[in-house]
Structure formats: structure tokens, C-alpha cells
Amino acid sequence: MFTLLKGLLRHDAASGILLFLAAVAALLVANSPLRPAYDAVFALPVEVRFGDFQIDKPFLLWINDGLMALFFLLVGLELKREFLEGQMRNLRQVILPAAGAIGGMAVPAAIYVALNWNDPIALQGWAIPAATDIAFALAVLTLLGKRVPLTLRAFLVTIAILDDVGAIVIIALFYTENLSLFALGVALACLVPLAIMNRRGVADKAPYLIIGTVMWAAMVNSGVHATLAGIVLAFMIPLRQGERSPGEDLEHDLHGVVAFAVLPLFAFANSGLALGDIGMEDVLHPIPLGILLGLFVGKQLGVFIPCWLVSKMGLAKLPMGMNWAHVYGAAILCGVGFTMSLFIGSLAFEETGVDLLRDERIGILLGSALSGIYGYLFLRVFAAESKDSRSVRAALGAGSQ
């Protein structure tokens, strides 16, 4: 078990580092003579047609609506496994990170809303600073090595998983409009064969993926964001405890694809920001400032204070080996929004007809960078591994031999 955990953490660190490199590459290209080519590639129209049915989108939206559906499929499979087999089964263990996750979404959103209250278009971006990028956050923790306890990583992962649940709900409720009842009906009809196959324990992944693709295509034209098809499909694929199942196989297959292809491509396509003409007035504009403060300040307050309150109320206690410096350090790292913030930002502003993506990216990149750097420095200086944590690590190490 411990060997598996170490492998997972190495995998997440590699994914976070690759995301960082993809974002840096996008910034370099966007601020070079290659900028016109960069814009042209992602604006390239791509069309798929079957008779009267067609999907016609620029390449950028095929990445954001299509490939990111695979990311949400993986998220859904991980959520399902956590609810069936992981820490989510024990309500007592979930209370502390759940309090942090709720506060960590509410406070950043409130800061953004307070700064953009008088602008109806800007208000559509209220959920952008509510997100956490777990790959980046875990990569920072991995750089700290044995300075932080393993329980801190589990704590941060649980917050991020619950954060993903919140993001899914937000996307479904607030970024869905202009519904096509026919297309939505086709998507819902796909649930019938999926439920039958799940009930009968069909072990072949192919039928699930074929019907899931049809459901995704219908949702593209339904007005409900297409990536939610990945979440729905994940909960329809069997995941049986104690034995190999199609859900476990698919999760294993998707990890590498998502971590080393889908997310880096998404980061490269969405991080291109021309820096040459950015001045302090751009940073202090309410949209980027709201995102920056939401990620860097709101996440710290929103995660740490609710955790402290539920602990003082006796509803939860700190995981073994952790202290309040560790909790605060995790709260800082939750401000690394990046991937999910960029994704929600694209949903918030793509239909407004106003180019606000530049403002959004300034806030996301600055807020995420500050949170990652400050979180690393804080944990390195103030959150040395405790004696209890070293005992836990030693016990786990002995158990894995």
C-alpha cells in the first residue's frame, strides 16, 4: 500500500512539473514572433459531421470541451473509488477537509464578487478562484520531501477531491444555458443502456465508451457543458471492491493519458498571455485582482479558519503527525488554481462576446504562482515534520517491506 502511495505521489509530481513546463512554454511562445502561429493553430476550425448532425468548433474548444471530458471521466472514477473504498467512506475523517473545501470555495468567490459587484459580465467569473489544481499542489509537496508528513498529502488530496465535486456542481448549475431539449433527451436516453450494463456487470469497457461518446456528442449540442458527460459516464462504469473491474482498468489507462497529454495540452493552449503590455493598472483591474486575491488570500482564510473552527468545536481532529502549521501550509497551496481556474474561466467568459480571457489569465497565473511559492517557503521554514509524523512514516515504511 505504501509503495503504491509513493508511486502515485511521484506520478502527481511529474504531472505538476509537466503542467508548469507547458504553461511556461505557452508564455514564451505567446511573447515571441511565434504568437500569430500560436493563435492560428488554436483558432483553426475543426468539424465532425454525420449526416445532418455536426460539431463545428475551433481547435481550442475541442481541447476544452472534448479532451477535458477525459479529465472529468478520470475525476469521476477517482471520486467513485474514494466514496466506495477510500477515506470518503468514513464521515469522521472527512469533516475536517470538507470544512476546508467548503470555506476554500466560498471565501475566494466572495472576495471576487465584492470587487466586481457592479459589473454583471465580470460577475460571471465568480467561481474562477474557487478551484484548486491538485497536480501542482502535490508537486510542491513532493519537492518538500520528508519535511512534511504523509498525512498532509492525504489531507490536501481530500480537500482537492471535494473541491472537484464543488466545481462539478458549479459547472452544472451556473454554466449551463440555452438548453436544447432534444439533444438533452438523447443524452439522458444514453443512461438507460449504461444503467443496464452496470446492473448486469458488463466487464468490457468498449460499450461504455461508445455510448459515452454518443452522450458527450449530444451534450455538446444540449447547452449542458459536455465535460459533465465524463462524470456521468464514470458513475455508470462498474467499480467492484476486492476485484479487478472495468472502472479500475479505465482509471489506470486514463492516468497517463490525462497527466501527460490532456492536461499539458490544455495548459499550453490556455496559458498564452502576452506580457509585454501588462502594467500595474491591468493587475489592479477588478477581474484579475479579484482572482488573485481570491486564490492567494481567500483560499488561505477559507480553508484554514473553518478547519480550526470544527476542530475547536470537537467535531474533528487533526490527522496524526500534522499540526496547525501544516494545515495553514496546505491552505496556501490550495490557492494554486491553474488548470481548473482556467477551465472555469473559459466557461465564464466564452459566451459574453467580451474578451476577458486576458484579465482572467493575469489573475490566475499571478495568484497560483504566489500561492505555490509562498506555500513551499512556508512549509519549508515553519512546518518541520513532527515526532509523531516520523513515527507514522517509520511504521508505514516497515509495513511496506
Summary of the structure (lengths in Angstrom):
residues: 401
radius of gyration: 21.1
end to end distance: 10.2
largest distance: 66.9
contacts: 1433
relative contact order: 0.17
helix: 75%
strand: 3%
